[in-house]
Amino acid sequence: MARNFVPIRQVVNDFIISIGGDDYVNDASDVVIRNLALRGLREIGFDLMKKIKSIRLTVNTDLYTVDLPEDFVDYTKIGVVGGDGLVYVMGENKNINMSMQYVTDSFGSPVDSNDDGIYDREDGKQPTQVDITDRGYESYIFRNYISENTDGRIYGLGGGRTTGMYRMNYEQNRIEVTTGTAYSDVVIEYIADEARSENPSVHIYAEEAIRAYIYYRLIERKSNVPYNEKVRARTEYYNERRKANARLKAFNKEQALLTIRKNTKQSPKY
C-alpha cells in the first residue's frame, strides 16, 4: 500500500486506544466503531476523494450483457480498446431492448421463441402476434410531431461518432450492449466503493476527518451527552472535512501556469 494511505483498521485501532475511562464513548464496541469508520469512508470518499477504477470485462455473447463489478457505484466511461491501444467510447442508448432474449406479449407475459419463430406464453395460451418489424421507428408513436402530412423524426436519434451502443441495467446489475457486436470485451471506468474492498484505506489527509466522524456519530443520539458537546463534535467533523478537501484539491503554481498557457495557445489560421 502507498505511504499516503492508511488502512481503516489502523484508524479504528488508534481511535480505540485513545478512548479514556471518563470518555463519552468508552462503552462503544469495536464492531460499532469499525462500522462507523466504513460509513465515514464511504461518505467522505464520494464527496472528496472518489476512487476511479478501470477494468476490462468480458461480454456474454449469448445475451450480449456485461456483469458489473461488485464495488461498482457509478460509471464515468464505457468503451472498447482499439488496435492502437486507445479506448473508444461507446454511446448510451436507453432504448436498447434485449428482445431476442426477453420477449413479452401484449399482456406483458414473458414468452419463448421456437424454431418456427412463433412465441408462446408461459401459461400455454396463444399470444397476440404483433409484427414490430414493419413499424419500427416509422410508428407515429415515436414521432415528435405531425404537421401538414409530414411526420417529424425522433430528436437526437442517431448522430455522433461512437463505437457501439450500451444500456445500463441497474436492476439486474449489468450492462446491455447492442446485439451482434463484434467486441468480446469492454472497458469500464467507474467510481468504486472503497468500503467494500478487501483492505479499505483512507488518504492520510482525511484520516482525522474519519476519526472526527466516528466520535460525532457515536455521541449523536446519546441522552447523557450535553448538547454543547454534540455541537462541538459536529463542528469539528466538518472542519476536518474542509481541511481534507483543501489538501486533496490543492491548486499549485505549476497547474495555474499550465492552465493559462493552454487557454492562450494560438490555433492555426486557414
MIDOSE-1310 file (N, C-alpha, C; in nm, 2 decimals, decimal comma, always signed):
residues 270
marn	+0,08/-0,12/+0,00/+0,00/+0,00/+0,00/+0,09/+0,12/+0,00; +0,05/+0,23/-0,07/+0,12/+0,35/-0,08/+0,13/+0,42/+0,06; +0,24/+0,49/+0,08/+0,26/+0,55/+0,21/+0,16/+0,66/+0,24; +0,09/+0,72/+0,14/+0,00/+0,82/+0,16/-0,14/+0,77/+0,19
fvpi	-0,16/+0,64/+0,21/-0,29/+0,58/+0,25/-0,27/+0,51/+0,38; -0,37/+0,51/+0,46/-0,37/+0,45/+0,60/-0,49/+0,35/+0,60; -0,46/+0,22/+0,64/-0,57/+0,12/+0,65/-0,67/+0,16/+0,75; -0,80/+0,13/+0,72/-0,90/+0,17/+0,81/-0,89/+0,09/+0,95
rqvv	-0,84/-0,03/+0,94/-0,82/-0,10/+1,07/-0,72/-0,03/+1,16; -0,62/+0,04/+1,10/-0,53/+0,12/+1,19/-0,60/+0,24/+1,24; -0,68/+0,31/+1,17/-0,76/+0,42/+1,22/-0,85/+0,38/+1,33; -0,91/+0,27/+1,32/-1,00/+0,21/+1,42/-0,92/+0,18/+1,55
ndfi	-0,81/+0,11/+1,53/-0,73/+0,08/+1,65/-0,68/+0,20/+1,72; -0,63/+0,30/+1,64/-0,59/+0,42/+1,71/-0,70/+0,49/+1,78; -0,82/+0,49/+1,73/-0,93/+0,55/+1,79/-0,97/+0,48/+1,92; -0,96/+0,35/+1,92/-1,00/+0,27/+2,04/-0,89/+0,30/+2,15
isig	-0,76/+0,30/+2,11/-0,66/+0,32/+2,21/-0,67/+0,46/+2,28; -0,72/+0,56/+2,20/-0,73/+0,70/+2,25/-0,85/+0,72/+2,35; -0,94/+0,62/+2,36/-1,06/+0,64/+2,44/-1,02/+0,63/+2,59; -1,06/+0,73/+2,67/-1,03/+0,73/+2,81/-1,14/+0,67/+2,89
gddy	-1,12/+0,65/+3,02/-1,22/+0,59/+3,11/-1,34/+0,67/+3,13; -1,32/+0,81/+3,13/-1,43/+0,90/+3,15/-1,48/+0,96/+3,02; -1,45/+0,90/+2,91/-1,49/+0,95/+2,78/-1,64/+0,91/+2,76; -1,70/+0,99/+2,67/-1,84/+0,97/+2,64/-1,86/+0,84/+2,56
vnda	-1,76/+0,80/+2,49/-1,77/+0,68/+2,41/-1,70/+0,56/+2,46; -1,68/+0,55/+2,59/-1,60/+0,45/+2,65/-1,67/+0,31/+2,65; -1,80/+0,31/+2,62/-1,88/+0,19/+2,61/-1,90/+0,14/+2,47; -1,85/+0,21/+2,38/-1,87/+0,17/+2,23/-1,79/+0,05/+2,20
sdvv	-1,86/-0,04/+2,13/-1,80/-0,17/+2,09/-1,71/-0,15/+1,97; -1,61/-0,24/+1,95/-1,52/-0,24/+1,84/-1,60/-0,25/+1,71; -1,70/-0,33/+1,71/-1,78/-0,36/+1,58/-1,85/-0,23/+1,54; -1,91/-0,16/+1,63/-1,98/-0,03/+1,60/-1,88/+0,07/+1,55
irnl	-1,76/+0,08/+1,61/-1,66/+0,18/+1,57/-1,61/+0,15/+1,43; -1,59/+0,02/+1,40/-1,55/-0,02/+1,26/-1,66/+0,01/+1,16; -1,78/-0,02/+1,20/-1,89/+0,01/+1,11/-1,90/+0,16/+1,08; -1,89/+0,24/+1,18/-1,89/+0,39/+1,16/-1,77/+0,44/+1,07
alrg	-1,66/+0,37/+1,09/-1,54/+0,41/+1,01/-1,56/+0,38/+0,87; -1,63/+0,27/+0,83/-1,66/+0,24/+0,69/-1,76/+0,33/+0,64; -1,86/+0,37/+0,72/-1,96/+0,47/+0,67/-1,90/+0,60/+0,65; -1,81/+0,64/+0,74/-1,74/+0,77/+0,72/-1,65/+0,77/+0,59
lrei	-1,59/+0,65/+0,57/-1,50/+0,64/+0,45/-1,59/+0,65/+0,32; -1,71/+0,59/+0,33/-1,80/+0,60/+0,21/-1,84/+0,74/+0,19; -1,89/+0,81/+0,30/-1,94/+0,94/+0,28/-1,83/+1,04/+0,24; -1,72/+1,04/+0,30/-1,61/+1,13/+0,27/-1,55/+1,10/+0,13
gfdl	-1,54/+0,97/+0,10/-1,48/+0,92/-0,03/-1,56/+0,97/-0,15; -1,70/+0,96/-0,14/-1,78/+1,00/-0,26/-1,77/+1,15/-0,28; -1,75/+1,23/-0,17/-1,76/+1,37/-0,18/-1,62/+1,43/-0,21; -1,51/+1,38/-0,15/-1,38/+1,44/-0,16/-1,28/+1,37/-0,24
mkki	-1,28/+1,24/-0,23/-1,18/+1,16/-0,30/-1,23/+1,03/-0,37; -1,30/+1,06/-0,47/-1,36/+0,94/-0,55/-1,25/+0,85/-0,60; -1,27/+0,72/-0,58/-1,17/+0,63/-0,63/-1,22/+0,58/-0,77; -1,15/+0,61/-0,87/-1,18/+0,57/-1,01/-1,10/+0,44/-1,04
ksir	-1,17/+0,34/-1,08/-1,11/+0,22/-1,13/-1,14/+0,20/-1,28; -1,05/+0,13/-1,35/-1,07/+0,10/-1,49/-1,04/-0,05/-1,50; -1,14/-0,12/-1,56/-1,13/-0,27/-1,57/-1,19/-0,32/-1,70; -1,13/-0,42/-1,76/-1,18/-0,48/-1,88/-1,27/-0,60/-1,85
ltvn	-1,39/-0,60/-1,90/-1,49/-0,70/-1,87/-1,53/-0,78/-1,99; -1,56/-0,91/-1,98/-1,59/-0,99/-2,09/-1,74/-0,98/-2,12; -1,77/-0,97/-2,25/-1,91/-0,97/-2,30/-1,97/-1,11/-2,31; -2,08/-1,13/-2,25/-2,16/-1,26/-2,27/-2,22/-1,26/-2,40
tdly	-2,16/-1,33/-2,50/-2,20/-1,33/-2,64/-2,34/-1,40/-2,66; -2,39/-1,47/-2,56/-2,52/-1,53/-2,57/-2,63/-1,43/-2,54; -2,61/-1,35/-2,44/-2,71/-1,25/-2,40/-2,67/-1,11/-2,44; -2,54/-1,09/-2,48/-2,49/-0,95/-2,51/-2,50/-0,86/-2,38
tvdl	-2,45/-0,92/-2,27/-2,45/-0,84/-2,15/-2,31/-0,85/-2,08; -2,29/-0,75/-1,99/-2,16/-0,75/-1,92/-2,20/-0,73/-1,77; -2,15/-0,81/-1,68/-2,18/-0,80/-1,54/-2,10/-0,69/-1,48; -2,16/-0,61/-1,40/-2,09/-0,50/-1,33/-2,00/-0,55/-1,21
pedf	-1,89/-0,48/-1,18/-1,81/-0,52/-1,07/-1,89/-0,51/-0,93; -1,84/-0,59/-0,83/-1,90/-0,59/-0,70/-1,90/-0,45/-0,63; -1,79/-0,38/-0,65/-1,78/-0,25/-0,58/-1,82/-0,13/-0,67; -1,90/-0,16/-0,77/-1,95/-0,06/-0,87/-2,05/+0,04/-0,80
vdyt	-2,03/+0,17/-0,82/-2,12/+0,27/-0,77/-2,18/+0,35/-0,88; -2,10/+0,40/-0,97/-2,14/+0,48/-1,09/-2,03/+0,47/-1,19; -2,07/+0,49/-1,32/-1,96/+0,48/-1,42/-1,93/+0,62/-1,47; -1,81/+0,64/-1,53/-1,77/+0,76/-1,59/-1,74/+0,74/-1,74
kigv	-1,71/+0,62/-1,78/-1,68/+0,60/-1,92/-1,69/+0,45/-1,95; -1,75/+0,42/-2,07/-1,76/+0,28/-2,12/-1,72/+0,28/-2,26; -1,63/+0,19/-2,30/-1,58/+0,18/-2,43/-1,51/+0,05/-2,47; -1,44/+0,05/-2,58/-1,37/-0,07/-2,62/-1,23/-0,03/-2,66
vggd	-1,13/-0,12/-2,65/-0,99/-0,09/-2,68/-0,97/-0,12/-2,83; -0,92/-0,02/-2,90/-0,89/-0,04/-3,04/-0,75/-0,10/-3,06; -0,72/-0,13/-3,19/-0,59/-0,19/-3,22/-0,47/-0,10/-3,19; -0,50/+0,03/-3,17/-0,39/+0,12/-3,13/-0,37/+0,14/-2,98
glvy	-0,45/+0,06/-2,90/-0,44/+0,06/-2,76/-0,52/+0,17/-2,69; -0,59/+0,25/-2,77/-0,67/+0,36/-2,72/-0,81/+0,31/-2,69; -0,88/+0,37/-2,59/-1,02/+0,34/-2,56/-1,11/+0,43/-2,64; -1,20/+0,36/-2,71/-1,30/+0,43/-2,79/-1,44/+0,42/-2,72
vmge	-1,49/+0,54/-2,69/-1,61/+0,54/-2,61/-1,74/+0,49/-2,68; -1,82/+0,42/-2,61/-1,95/+0,37/-2,66/-2,06/+0,47/-2,63; -2,16/+0,48/-2,70/-2,27/+0,57/-2,68/-2,39/+0,50/-2,60; -2,45/+0,58/-2,51/-2,56/+0,52/-2,43/-2,69/+0,53/-2,51
nkni	-2,76/+0,42/-2,51/-2,89/+0,42/-2,58/-2,99/+0,35/-2,49; -3,08/+0,43/-2,42/-3,17/+0,37/-2,33/-3,29/+0,30/-2,39; -3,29/+0,30/-2,53/-3,40/+0,22/-2,60/-3,36/+0,08/-2,63; -3,23/+0,04/-2,60/-3,19/-0,10/-2,63/-3,28/-0,19/-2,55
nmsm	-3,33/-0,29/-2,62/-3,42/-0,39/-2,55/-3,37/-0,53/-2,59; -3,35/-0,61/-2,49/-3,29/-0,75/-2,52/-3,41/-0,83/-2,57; -3,47/-0,79/-2,68/-3,59/-0,86/-2,73/-3,57/-1,00/-2,77; -3,45/-1,04/-2,82/-3,42/-1,17/-2,86/-3,41/-1,27/-2,74
qyvt	-3,38/-1,21/-2,62/-3,38/-1,30/-2,50/-3,50/-1,28/-2,42; -3,56/-1,16/-2,41/-3,67/-1,14/-2,32/-3,78/-1,08/-2,40; -3,87/-1,16/-2,46/-3,98/-1,11/-2,54/-4,11/-1,12/-2,46; -4,19/-1,02/-2,46/-4,32/-1,03/-2,39/-4,43/-1,01/-2,49
dsfg	-4,55/-1,06/-2,46/-4,67/-1,05/-2,54/-4,74/-0,92/-2,50; -4,86/-0,90/-2,57/-4,94/-0,78/-2,54/-4,99/-0,78/-2,40; -4,99/-0,89/-2,33/-5,04/-0,90/-2,19/-4,92/-0,88/-2,09; -4,80/-0,86/-2,14/-4,68/-0,84/-2,05/-4,62/-0,97/-2,00
spvd	-4,67/-1,08/-2,05/-4,61/-1,21/-2,00/-4,49/-1,25/-2,09; -4,38/-1,30/-2,02/-4,26/-1,34/-2,10/-4,29/-1,46/-2,19; -4,24/-1,47/-2,31/-4,26/-1,57/-2,40/-4,12/-1,62/-2,45; -4,12/-1,75/-2,51/-4,00/-1,81/-2,56/-4,02/-1,82/-2,71
sndd	-3,90/-1,82/-2,78/-3,90/-1,83/-2,92/-3,88/-1,98/-2,96; -3,96/-2,03/-3,05/-3,94/-2,17/-3,10/-3,87/-2,16/-3,23; -3,84/-2,28/-3,29/-3,77/-2,28/-3,42/-3,86/-2,22/-3,53; -3,99/-2,23/-3,51/-4,08/-2,18/-3,62/-4,10/-2,03/-3,61
giyd	-4,03/-1,96/-3,51/-4,04/-1,82/-3,50/-4,17/-1,77/-3,43; -4,25/-1,87/-3,37/-4,37/-1,83/-3,30/-4,34/-1,83/-3,15; -4,39/-1,72/-3,09/-4,36/-1,70/-2,95/-4,48/-1,75/-2,87; -4,46/-1,83/-2,76/-4,56/-1,89/-2,68/-4,55/-1,84/-2,54
redg	-4,67/-1,81/-2,48/-4,67/-1,76/-2,34/-4,64/-1,88/-2,25; -4,60/-1,84/-2,13/-4,57/-1,94/-2,03/-4,69/-2,02/-1,98; -4,81/-1,95/-1,99/-4,93/-2,02/-1,95/-4,99/-2,11/-2,06; -4,93/-2,12/-2,17/-4,97/-2,21/-2,28/-5,07/-2,14/-2,37
kqpt	-5,12/-2,02/-2,35/-5,21/-1,96/-2,43/-5,14/-1,89/-2,55; -5,21/-1,88/-2,66/-5,15/-1,81/-2,78/-5,15/-1,66/-2,76; -5,04/-1,60/-2,77/-5,03/-1,45/-2,75/-5,08/-1,38/-2,88; -5,11/-1,26/-2,86/-5,15/-1,17/-2,97/-5,02/-1,14/-3,05
qvdi	-5,02/-1,18/-3,18/-4,90/-1,16/-3,26/-4,90/-1,01/-3,31; -4,78/-0,95/-3,29/-4,77/-0,81/-3,34/-4,64/-0,80/-3,42; -4,65/-0,76/-3,54/-4,53/-0,75/-3,63/-4,47/-0,62/-3,60; -4,36/-0,62/-3,53/-4,29/-0,49/-3,50/-4,19/-0,45/-3,60
tdrg	-4,16/-0,54/-3,70/-4,06/-0,51/-3,80/-4,11/-0,41/-3,90; -4,25/-0,40/-3,92/-4,30/-0,31/-4,02/-4,31/-0,17/-3,96; -4,32/-0,15/-3,83/-4,34/-0,02/-3,78/-4,20/+0,04/-3,74; -4,13/-0,03/-3,65/-4,00/+0,02/-3,60/-4,01/+0,17/-3,57
yesy	-3,93/+0,25/-3,63/-3,93/+0,40/-3,60/-4,03/+0,47/-3,69; -4,10/+0,40/-3,77/-4,20/+0,46/-3,86/-4,33/+0,48/-3,79; -4,35/+0,43/-3,67/-4,47/+0,44/-3,60/-4,49/+0,59/-3,55; -4,61/+0,64/-3,56/-4,63/+0,78/-3,52/-4,61/+0,80/-3,37
ifrn	-4,61/+0,69/-3,30/-4,59/+0,70/-3,15/-4,45/+0,75/-3,13; -4,36/+0,72/-3,22/-4,22/+0,76/-3,20/-4,18/+0,89/-3,27; -4,29/+0,96/-3,32/-4,26/+1,09/-3,39/-4,27/+1,20/-3,29; -4,20/+1,31/-3,32/-4,22/+1,43/-3,24/-4,34/+1,51/-3,28
yise	-4,37/+1,51/-3,40/-4,49/+1,59/-3,44/-4,54/+1,54/-3,58; -4,66/+1,58/-3,61/-4,72/+1,56/-3,74/-4,78/+1,69/-3,79; -4,72/+1,74/-3,90/-4,76/+1,88/-3,94/-4,77/+1,87/-4,09; -4,89/+1,91/-4,15/-4,91/+1,92/-4,29/-4,87/+1,79/-4,36
ntdg	-4,92/+1,68/-4,31/-4,89/+1,55/-4,36/-4,75/+1,51/-4,37; -4,67/+1,58/-4,29/-4,52/+1,55/-4,28/-4,49/+1,50/-4,14; -4,43/+1,39/-4,13/-4,41/+1,33/-3,99/-4,26/+1,37/-3,95; -4,25/+1,42/-3,83/-4,12/+1,45/-3,78/-4,05/+1,33/-3,72
riyg	-3,92/+1,33/-3,72/-3,85/+1,21/-3,66/-3,81/+1,24/-3,52; -3,75/+1,13/-3,46/-3,71/+1,14/-3,32/-3,60/+1,24/-3,31; -3,61/+1,33/-3,22/-3,50/+1,43/-3,20/-3,38/+1,35/-3,13; -3,26/+1,37/-3,19/-3,14/+1,31/-3,14/-3,12/+1,16/-3,18
lggg	-3,21/+1,10/-3,25/-3,19/+0,97/-3,30/-3,07/+0,96/-3,39; -2,97/+0,87/-3,36/-2,85/+0,86/-3,45/-2,76/+0,98/-3,42; -2,67/+1,00/-3,51/-2,57/+1,11/-3,50/-2,46/+1,08/-3,40; -2,36/+1,16/-3,40/-2,25/+1,14/-3,31/-2,16/+1,02/-3,36
rttg	-2,04/+1,02/-3,31/-1,94/+0,91/-3,35/-1,91/+0,83/-3,23; -1,97/+0,71/-3,22/-1,95/+0,62/-3,11/-1,92/+0,48/-3,16; -1,85/+0,40/-3,08/-1,82/+0,26/-3,11/-1,92/+0,17/-3,04; -2,03/+0,15/-3,11/-2,13/+0,06/-3,04/-2,22/+0,14/-2,94
myrm	-2,32/+0,07/-2,90/-2,42/+0,13/-2,80/-2,44/+0,04/-2,68; -2,47/+0,10/-2,57/-2,50/+0,03/-2,45/-2,61/+0,08/-2,37; -2,66/+0,01/-2,28/-2,77/+0,05/-2,19/-2,74/+0,00/-2,05; -2,75/+0,08/-1,95/-2,73/+0,04/-1,81/-2,85/-0,02/-1,75
nyeq	-2,84/-0,14/-1,70/-2,95/-0,21/-1,63/-2,91/-0,23/-1,49; -2,94/-0,13/-1,41/-2,90/-0,14/-1,27/-2,98/-0,24/-1,19; -3,10/-0,27/-1,23/-3,19/-0,37/-1,16/-3,12/-0,51/-1,16; -3,06/-0,54/-1,27/-3,00/-0,68/-1,29/-2,85/-0,67/-1,28
nrie	-2,80/-0,55/-1,25/-2,65/-0,53/-1,22/-2,57/-0,57/-1,34; -2,60/-0,51/-1,46/-2,53/-0,54/-1,58/-2,54/-0,43/-1,68; -2,45/-0,44/-1,78/-2,45/-0,35/-1,90/-2,51/-0,43/-2,02; -2,60/-0,38/-2,09/-2,65/-0,45/-2,21/-2,60/-0,37/-2,33
vttg	-2,54/-0,45/-2,42/-2,48/-0,39/-2,55/-2,57/-0,43/-2,66; -2,55/-0,36/-2,78/-2,63/-0,39/-2,89/-2,59/-0,53/-2,94; -2,70/-0,61/-2,98/-2,68/-0,75/-3,03/-2,60/-0,75/-3,15; -2,52/-0,85/-3,17/-2,43/-0,87/-3,29/-2,31/-0,79/-3,28
tays	-2,27/-0,73/-3,17/-2,15/-0,65/-3,16/-2,03/-0,74/-3,18; -1,93/-0,69/-3,24/-1,81/-0,77/-3,28/-1,70/-0,77/-3,16; -1,73/-0,70/-3,05/-1,64/-0,69/-2,95/-1,66/-0,80/-2,84; -1,55/-0,86/-2,80/-1,56/-0,97/-2,70/-1,55/-0,91/-2,55
dvvi	-1,50/-0,79/-2,54/-1,49/-0,73/-2,41/-1,50/-0,58/-2,42; -1,54/-0,52/-2,31/-1,55/-0,37/-2,30/-1,47/-0,32/-2,18; -1,43/-0,20/-2,18/-1,36/-0,14/-2,07/-1,45/-0,04/-2,01; -1,46/-0,05/-1,87/-1,54/+0,04/-1,80/-1,46/+0,12/-1,70
eyia	-1,48/+0,25/-1,69/-1,41/+0,33/-1,59/-1,52/+0,37/-1,49; -1,51/+0,34/-1,37/-1,62/+0,36/-1,28/-1,57/+0,40/-1,14; -1,67/+0,46/-1,06/-1,64/+0,50/-0,92/-1,66/+0,38/-0,84; -1,56/+0,34/-0,76/-1,56/+0,23/-0,67/-1,60/+0,26/-0,53
dear	-1,66/+0,17/-0,46/-1,69/+0,19/-0,32/-1,57/+0,13/-0,24; -1,49/+0,22/-0,18/-1,37/+0,17/-0,11/-1,41/+0,09/+0,01; -1,52/+0,12/+0,07/-1,57/+0,04/+0,19/-1,59/-0,11/+0,16; -1,61/-0,14/+0,04/-1,63/-0,28/+0,00/-1,50/-0,36/-0,03
senp	-1,39/-0,29/-0,04/-1,27/-0,35/-0,08/-1,22/-0,44/+0,03; -1,13/-0,53/+0,00/-1,08/-0,63/+0,09/-1,00/-0,57/+0,21; -0,92/-0,46/+0,18/-0,85/-0,39/+0,28/-0,87/-0,24/+0,26; -0,99/-0,19/+0,31/-1,02/-0,05/+0,28/-0,91/+0,04/+0,35
svhi	-0,89/+0,15/+0,28/-0,79/+0,25/+0,33/-0,84/+0,39/+0,30; -0,78/+0,49/+0,37/-0,82/+0,63/+0,35/-0,69/+0,71/+0,33; -0,70/+0,81/+0,25/-0,59/+0,90/+0,23/-0,55/+0,97/+0,37; -0,42/+0,99/+0,39/-0,37/+1,04/+0,51/-0,42/+1,18/+0,54
yaee	-0,46/+1,25/+0,43/-0,51/+1,39/+0,45/-0,65/+1,38/+0,52; -0,73/+1,27/+0,50/-0,86/+1,26/+0,55/-0,87/+1,17/+0,68; -0,75/+1,13/+0,73/-0,75/+1,04/+0,85/-0,82/+1,11/+0,97; -0,79/+1,23/+1,00/-0,85/+1,30/+1,11/-1,00/+1,32/+1,09
aira	-1,04/+1,34/+0,97/-1,18/+1,35/+0,94/-1,26/+1,23/+0,97; -1,20/+1,11/+0,94/-1,26/+0,98/+0,98/-1,28/+0,97/+1,13; -1,17/+1,00/+1,20/-1,18/+0,99/+1,35/-1,29/+1,09/+1,40; -1,29/+1,21/+1,35/-1,40/+1,31/+1,40/-1,54/+1,26/+1,36
yiyy	-1,55/+1,19/+1,25/-1,68/+1,13/+1,21/-1,72/+1,02/+1,30; -1,63/+0,94/+1,34/-1,67/+0,83/+1,43/-1,72/+0,88/+1,57; -1,64/+0,98/+1,62/-1,68/+1,03/+1,75/-1,81/+1,11/+1,74; -1,83/+1,18/+1,64/-1,96/+1,26/+1,62/-2,08/+1,17/+1,61
rlie	-2,07/+1,06/+1,53/-2,18/+0,97/+1,52/-2,20/+0,89/+1,65; -2,10/+0,86/+1,72/-2,12/+0,78/+1,84/-2,20/+0,85/+1,95; -2,18/+0,99/+1,96/-2,24/+1,06/+2,07/-2,37/+1,13/+2,02; -2,40/+1,12/+1,89/-2,51/+1,20/+1,83/-2,64/+1,18/+1,90
rksn	-2,67/+1,05/+1,93/-2,80/+1,02/+1,99/-2,80/+0,97/+2,13; -2,69/+1,00/+2,20/-2,68/+0,97/+2,34/-2,74/+1,07/+2,43; -2,83/+1,03/+2,52/-2,90/+1,12/+2,60/-2,81/+1,18/+2,71; -2,71/+1,11/+2,75/-2,62/+1,16/+2,86/-2,51/+1,25/+2,81
vpyn	-2,51/+1,28/+2,69/-2,41/+1,37/+2,63/-2,47/+1,51/+2,62; -2,40/+1,61/+2,68/-2,45/+1,75/+2,67/-2,47/+1,80/+2,52; -2,56/+1,88/+2,50/-2,59/+1,93/+2,37/-2,47/+2,01/+2,31; -2,40/+2,08/+2,40/-2,28/+2,16/+2,35/-2,17/+2,07/+2,30
ekvr	-2,16/+1,95/+2,36/-2,05/+1,86/+2,32/-2,09/+1,80/+2,18; -2,22/+1,78/+2,16/-2,26/+1,73/+2,03/-2,24/+1,83/+1,92; -2,27/+1,96/+1,95/-2,24/+2,06/+1,85/-2,09/+2,08/+1,82; -2,01/+2,07/+1,93/-1,87/+2,08/+1,91/-1,81/+1,97/+1,83
arte	-1,86/+1,84/+1,85/-1,82/+1,73/+1,77/-1,86/+1,74/+1,62; -1,98/+1,79/+1,60/-2,03/+1,81/+1,46/-1,94/+1,91/+1,39; -1,92/+2,03/+1,46/-1,84/+2,13/+1,40/-1,70/+2,09/+1,37; -1,64/+2,01/+1,46/-1,50/+1,96/+1,44/-1,50/+1,87/+1,32
yyne	-1,60/+1,78/+1,30/-1,60/+1,69/+1,19/-1,60/+1,77/+1,06; -1,69/+1,87/+1,05/-1,70/+1,94/+0,92/-1,58/+2,03/+0,90; -1,51/+2,08/+1,01/-1,39/+2,15/+0,99/-1,28/+2,06/+0,94; -1,27/+1,93/+0,99/-1,17/+1,84/+0,94/-1,20/+1,80/+0,79
rrka	-1,33/+1,79/+0,75/-1,37/+1,77/+0,61/-1,31/+1,88/+0,52; -1,33/+2,01/+0,57/-1,29/+2,12/+0,49/-1,14/+2,12/+0,47; -1,07/+2,09/+0,58/-0,92/+2,08/+0,58/-0,87/+1,97/+0,48; -0,94/+1,85/+0,49/-0,90/+1,74/+0,40/-0,93/+1,78/+0,25
narl	-1,04/+1,85/+0,23/-1,08/+1,89/+0,09/-0,98/+1,99/+0,04; -0,93/+2,08/+0,12/-0,84/+2,18/+0,08/-0,70/+2,12/+0,04; -0,66/+2,02/+0,12/-0,54/+1,95/+0,10/-0,54/+1,86/-0,03; -0,65/+1,79/-0,04/-0,67/+1,70/-0,16/-0,68/+1,77/-0,29
kafn	-0,74/+1,89/-0,29/-0,76/+1,96/-0,41/-0,68/+2,09/-0,42; -0,56/+2,08/-0,37/-0,47/+2,19/-0,37/-0,43/+2,23/-0,52; -0,43/+2,36/-0,54/-0,40/+2,41/-0,68/-0,27/+2,49/-0,67; -0,16/+2,43/-0,73/-0,03/+2,49/-0,71/+0,00/+2,59/-0,83
keqa	+0,11/+2,65/-0,83/+0,15/+2,75/-0,93/+0,17/+2,68/-1,06; +0,23/+2,56/-1,07/+0,26/+2,50/-1,20/+0,13/+2,46/-1,27; +0,02/+2,42/-1,19/-0,11/+2,39/-1,25/-0,17/+2,52/-1,31; -0,16/+2,63/-1,24/-0,21/+2,76/-1,28/-0,14/+2,80/-1,41
llti	-0,01/+2,79/-1,42/+0,06/+2,83/-1,54/+0,02/+2,74/-1,66; +0,01/+2,61/-1,63/-0,03/+2,52/-1,74/-0,17/+2,55/-1,79; -0,26/+2,59/-1,71/-0,40/+2,62/-1,75/-0,40/+2,75/-1,83; -0,32/+2,85/-1,79/-0,31/+2,98/-1,86/-0,25/+2,95/-2,00
rknt	-0,14/+2,88/-2,01/-0,08/+2,85/-2,14/-0,17/+2,77/-2,23; -0,25/+2,68/-2,18/-0,34/+2,60/-2,26/-0,45/+2,69/-2,32; -0,50/+2,79/-2,24/-0,61/+2,87/-2,28/-0,56/+2,98/-2,38; -0,44/+3,02/-2,38/-0,39/+3,12/-2,46/-0,31/+3,07/-2,58
kqsp	-0,31/+2,94/-2,61/-0,24/+2,88/-2,72/-0,31/+2,92/-2,85; -0,23/+2,97/-2,95/-0,29/+3,01/-3,07/-0,32/+2,89/-3,16; -0,43/+2,90/-3,24/-0,47/+2,80/-3,33/-0,43/+2,84/-3,47; -0,40/+2,74/-3,56/-0,36/+2,77/-3,69/-0,47/+2,84/-3,77
ky	-0,43/+2,93/-3,86/-0,53/+3,01/-3,94/-0,52/+2,96/-4,08; -0,64/+2,95/-4,14/-0,65/+2,90/-4,28/-0,71/+3,00/-4,37
